[in-house]
Amino acid sequence: MTTKSLLPSLLLLLLPVLGFSPAPKMPDFRLRTVVLDAGHGGKDPGTHGKKNKEKDVALSVVLKLGKLLKEKYPELKIIYTRKTDEFIELHERAAIANRNKADLFISIHCNSGPAHACGSETYAMGLHTSDGNLNVAKRENAVVLREDNYLKKYGGFDPSSPIAHIFFANVQNAYLDRSLSLAQKVENHFESLDGKNSRGVKQAGFLVLWKTAMPAVLIELGYLTHHKEEKTLANKEGQDKLAKSILKAISRYKDDAESGT
């Protein structure tokens, strides 16, 4: 054996002596626990269409998605922040995910806007790149005003202040790549639905994503304020299609994450 061929073995033997140790092999990632969060609930109805409320549509889609996930992946632990029409504070939704050491957090909502606005949007935590992103975050975060002692719980956070939202810009940075990866997969699958308009992947400062210590996305399924889209969001067939699309996105995400790609 030549001196050159011995060098790698000698270096491995010397590293501990010199105070270094080889980097430990990272454990293989497995998607084991997913937290599904139906936005709003109870005294907080969320946005309104002509006949439907955001809290009801979000809960229905979340329950359908959870059932589909369990059928496809029986070993997967599915946790719901709510399974009924109840009010859950934003910080508690994140706490549920953290206490259960979730691998993924998905919050589902419906949007509102001018009568012509329609289509889905999927958000990851980050800076607002437009006034539209900021307005969506401000509307979703305004639920804290319904909580007792919200100023104390959220460190004086004012949901109407653009400056306050910028504070959250880098909190989820460690999970940003995977969050954006899932968000893109969700929008890709929505885009493949007949007649469905995808408004793309976006970033904004959502309180419900702020304290989650795992990849996390907030999905705006569509606009309840759009006449045609409200009908799709409210009927069983439309909700089934949305839940199945999110399932496909999670499946692709799971495959990529577990294969290390």
C-alpha positions as CSV (number, residue, x, y, z in Angstrom):
1,M,0.0,0.0,0.0
2,T,1.4,3.4,-1.0
3,T,1.8,6.4,1.4
4,K,-0.8,8.2,-0.7
5,S,-3.4,5.5,-0.2
6,L,-2.8,5.5,3.6
7,L,-3.5,9.3,4.0
8,P,-7.3,9.1,4.2
9,S,-7.1,6.4,6.9
10,L,-4.5,8.2,8.9
11,L,-6.5,11.4,8.8
12,L,-9.5,9.6,10.2
13,L,-7.4,8.3,13.1
14,L,-5.8,11.7,13.8
15,L,-9.0,13.8,13.8
16,P,-10.1,12.8,17.3
17,V,-6.6,13.3,18.6
18,L,-6.6,16.8,17.1
19,G,-9.9,17.6,18.7
20,F,-12.1,17.0,15.6
21,S,-14.6,14.3,15.0
22,P,-16.2,13.3,11.7
23,A,-19.6,15.0,11.1
24,P,-22.4,12.6,12.3
25,K,-24.6,11.1,9.6
26,M,-27.9,12.9,9.6
27,P,-30.9,10.7,10.3
28,D,-33.1,9.9,7.4
29,F,-36.1,12.3,7.3
30,R,-39.6,10.7,7.5
31,L,-42.8,12.6,7.4
32,R,-44.5,11.3,10.6
33,T,-46.7,14.0,11.9
34,V,-48.8,16.6,10.1
35,V,-50.9,19.3,11.7
36,L,-53.9,20.5,9.8
37,D,-55.3,23.9,10.8
38,A,-58.7,25.1,9.7
39,G,-58.6,28.9,9.8
40,H,-60.9,30.9,12.1
41,G,-63.9,29.2,13.9
42,G,-66.4,29.9,16.6
43,K,-66.8,33.6,17.3
44,D,-64.4,34.4,14.4
45,P,-66.2,33.6,11.1
46,G,-63.4,34.8,8.9
47,T,-64.4,36.3,5.5
48,H,-67.9,36.0,4.1
49,G,-69.3,35.2,0.7
50,K,-73.0,35.8,-0.1
51,K,-74.0,32.6,1.6
52,N,-70.9,31.0,3.1
53,K,-68.3,31.7,5.8
54,E,-64.6,31.1,5.7
55,K,-64.6,29.1,8.9
56,D,-67.0,26.5,7.5
57,V,-65.3,26.0,4.2
58,A,-61.9,25.8,5.8
59,L,-63.0,23.2,8.3
60,S,-64.8,21.0,5.7
61,V,-61.7,20.9,3.4
62,V,-59.4,20.2,6.4
63,L,-61.5,17.2,7.5
64,K,-61.6,15.9,3.9
65,L,-57.8,16.3,3.6
66,G,-57.1,14.6,6.9
67,K,-59.3,11.6,5.9
68,L,-57.5,11.3,2.5
69,L,-54.1,11.5,4.1
70,K,-55.0,8.8,6.7
71,E,-56.3,6.5,3.9
72,K,-53.2,6.8,1.8
73,Y,-50.7,6.8,4.8
74,P,-52.2,4.9,7.7
75,E,-48.9,5.3,9.7
76,L,-49.1,9.1,9.4
77,K,-50.2,10.9,12.5
78,I,-52.8,13.6,11.7
79,I,-53.5,16.3,14.2
80,Y,-56.2,18.9,13.9
81,T,-56.1,22.3,15.6
82,R,-59.9,22.1,15.5
83,K,-62.4,19.6,14.3
84,T,-65.5,21.6,15.2
85,D,-66.7,25.2,15.0
86,E,-64.6,26.5,17.9
87,F,-62.4,29.5,18.4
88,I,-58.7,28.6,18.7
89,E,-56.2,31.4,19.4
90,L,-53.4,31.9,16.8
91,H,-50.5,31.2,19.2
92,E,-52.2,28.0,20.3
93,R,-52.5,26.7,16.8
94,A,-48.7,26.9,16.4
95,A,-48.2,25.6,20.0
96,I,-50.2,22.4,19.0
97,A,-47.8,21.8,16.2
98,N,-44.8,22.4,18.3
99,R,-45.9,20.3,21.3
100,N,-46.5,17.4,18.9
101,K,-43.2,17.8,17.1
102,A,-44.9,18.1,13.8
103,D,-43.0,17.7,10.6
104,L,-45.5,19.8,8.6
105,F,-48.1,22.5,9.4
106,I,-50.8,23.4,6.9
107,S,-53.3,26.2,7.6
108,I,-56.3,26.5,5.3
109,H,-58.3,29.6,4.6
110,C,-60.4,31.5,2.0
111,N,-59.7,34.9,0.6
112,S,-61.7,38.1,0.1
113,G,-61.3,41.0,-2.3
114,P,-62.9,42.9,-5.2
115,A,-65.7,41.0,-6.9
116,H,-63.5,40.2,-9.9
117,A,-60.7,38.7,-7.9
118,C,-60.4,34.9,-7.9
119,G,-57.9,32.1,-7.6
120,S,-55.8,30.3,-5.0
121,E,-52.7,31.6,-3.3
122,T,-50.3,29.6,-1.1
123,Y,-48.1,31.5,1.4
124,A,-44.9,30.8,3.2
125,M,-43.5,33.0,6.0
126,G,-41.5,36.0,4.8
127,L,-41.5,39.6,3.7
128,H,-44.4,41.2,1.9
129,T,-43.5,41.8,-1.7
130,S,-46.6,43.7,-2.5
131,D,-49.5,45.6,-0.8
132,G,-51.7,42.7,-1.7
133,N,-49.6,40.2,0.3
134,L,-49.6,42.6,3.3
135,N,-53.4,43.1,3.1
136,V,-54.0,39.3,3.2
137,A,-51.7,38.9,6.2
138,K,-53.3,41.9,8.0
139,R,-56.8,40.4,7.4
140,E,-55.8,37.0,8.7
141,N,-53.8,38.3,11.6
142,A,-56.7,40.6,12.7
143,V,-58.2,37.6,14.5
144,V,-55.9,38.4,17.5
145,L,-58.2,41.4,18.2
146,R,-60.8,38.8,19.3
147,E,-58.3,37.3,21.8
148,D,-58.1,38.3,25.5
149,N,-54.9,40.2,26.4
150,Y,-53.6,39.9,22.8
151,L,-51.1,42.8,23.3
152,K,-49.4,40.9,26.1
153,K,-49.5,37.5,24.2
154,Y,-48.0,38.9,21.0
155,G,-45.6,41.5,22.5
156,G,-47.6,44.5,21.5
157,F,-48.2,43.4,18.0
158,D,-50.6,45.6,16.0
159,P,-52.3,43.7,13.1
160,S,-52.9,47.0,11.3
161,S,-49.3,48.1,11.3
162,P,-47.1,47.2,8.2
163,I,-43.9,47.7,10.4
164,A,-45.1,45.1,12.9
165,H,-45.5,42.5,10.0
166,I,-41.9,43.1,8.8
167,F,-40.7,41.9,12.3
168,F,-41.5,38.3,11.4
169,A,-39.5,38.3,8.2
170,N,-36.7,35.9,9.1
171,V,-38.3,33.9,11.9
172,Q,-39.1,30.8,9.7
173,N,-36.0,31.2,7.5
174,A,-34.6,27.8,8.6
175,Y,-37.7,26.1,7.1
176,L,-38.2,28.4,4.2
177,D,-36.9,26.2,1.3
178,R,-39.2,23.3,2.3
179,S,-42.1,25.6,2.9
180,L,-41.8,27.2,-0.5
181,S,-41.3,23.7,-2.1
182,L,-44.6,22.5,-0.6
183,A,-46.4,25.8,-1.5
184,Q,-45.3,25.5,-5.2
185,K,-46.5,21.9,-5.3
186,V,-49.9,23.0,-3.9
187,E,-50.3,25.7,-6.5
188,N,-49.1,23.4,-9.4
189,H,-51.9,20.9,-8.5
190,F,-54.5,23.6,-8.1
191,E,-53.5,24.9,-11.5
192,S,-54.3,21.6,-13.1
193,L,-57.9,21.7,-12.0
194,D,-60.4,22.7,-14.7
195,G,-61.3,26.3,-14.4
196,K,-59.1,26.9,-11.4
197,N,-56.9,30.0,-11.4
198,S,-53.6,29.9,-9.4
199,R,-52.3,33.3,-8.3
200,G,-49.1,31.6,-7.3
201,V,-46.8,31.2,-4.3
202,K,-46.3,34.2,-2.1
203,Q,-44.7,35.3,1.2
204,A,-46.1,37.4,4.0
205,G,-46.0,37.7,7.8
206,F,-48.7,35.5,9.2
207,L,-48.9,35.1,12.9
208,V,-50.2,31.5,12.6
209,L,-46.9,30.6,10.9
210,W,-44.7,32.7,13.0
211,K,-43.9,30.3,15.9
212,T,-44.2,27.0,14.1
213,A,-40.9,25.2,14.3
214,M,-41.3,23.2,11.1
215,P,-42.1,23.8,7.4
216,A,-45.4,25.6,7.2
217,V,-47.7,27.0,4.6
218,L,-51.0,28.9,4.6
219,I,-53.3,28.1,1.7
220,E,-55.9,30.5,0.5
221,L,-58.3,28.2,-1.4
222,G,-60.0,30.9,-3.3
223,Y,-62.2,34.0,-3.0
224,L,-65.5,33.7,-1.3
225,T,-66.3,37.2,-2.6
226,H,-66.2,35.9,-6.2
227,H,-69.6,34.8,-7.3
228,K,-68.6,31.7,-9.2
229,E,-65.7,30.7,-6.9
230,E,-67.9,30.8,-3.8
231,K,-70.1,28.1,-5.4
232,T,-67.1,25.9,-6.0
233,L,-65.6,26.5,-2.5
234,A,-69.0,25.7,-0.9
235,N,-70.0,22.5,-2.7
236,K,-68.9,19.0,-2.0
237,E,-67.4,18.3,-5.4
238,G,-65.3,21.5,-5.3
239,Q,-64.1,20.8,-1.8
240,D,-63.2,17.2,-2.7
241,K,-61.1,18.4,-5.7
242,L,-59.3,20.9,-3.5
243,A,-58.6,18.3,-0.8
244,K,-57.3,15.8,-3.4
245,S,-55.0,18.4,-5.0
246,I,-53.5,19.2,-1.6
247,L,-53.1,15.5,-0.9
248,K,-51.1,15.1,-4.2
249,A,-48.9,18.1,-3.3
250,I,-48.2,16.6,0.2
251,S,-47.4,13.2,-1.4
252,R,-44.9,14.8,-3.8
253,Y,-43.4,16.8,-1.0
254,K,-43.1,13.7,1.2
255,D,-41.4,11.8,-1.6
256,D,-38.9,14.6,-2.3
257,A,-38.1,15.2,1.4
258,E,-37.7,11.6,2.2
259,S,-35.4,11.0,-0.8
260,G,-33.3,14.0,0.1
261,T,-34.2,16.0,-3.0
